[in-house]
Amino acid sequence: MTKADIVNKIASETGLEKNEVLRTVESMMSNIKSSLSNGENVYLRGFGSFIVKERAAKTGRNISKNTTILIPAHNIPSFKPAKTFVEEVKTKVTVK
């Protein structure tokens, strides 16, 4: 499902204009991104949490030059689904 599919589905379910729904979806995504960029986690009860994880510094390999490189510590965004969300997906999803 793409962002356009989500916008179309919400617009048909709510009766709102597609451009209004698109602005709302874009605003939500923008707010989540800015919160994570500021180091703030986002918790959506019943859906899941968008969290910032810290990755420790580590040694990696550049296989094309056969040299070792140092990968510095960094932060990455992550999503952790809520337990109710996981259970719903487990019981309802059929593999195509």
Summary of the structure (lengths in Angstrom):
residues: 96
radius of gyration: 19.1
end to end distance: 14.9
largest distance: 58.4
contacts: 190
relative contact order: 0.11
helix: 44%
strand: 30%
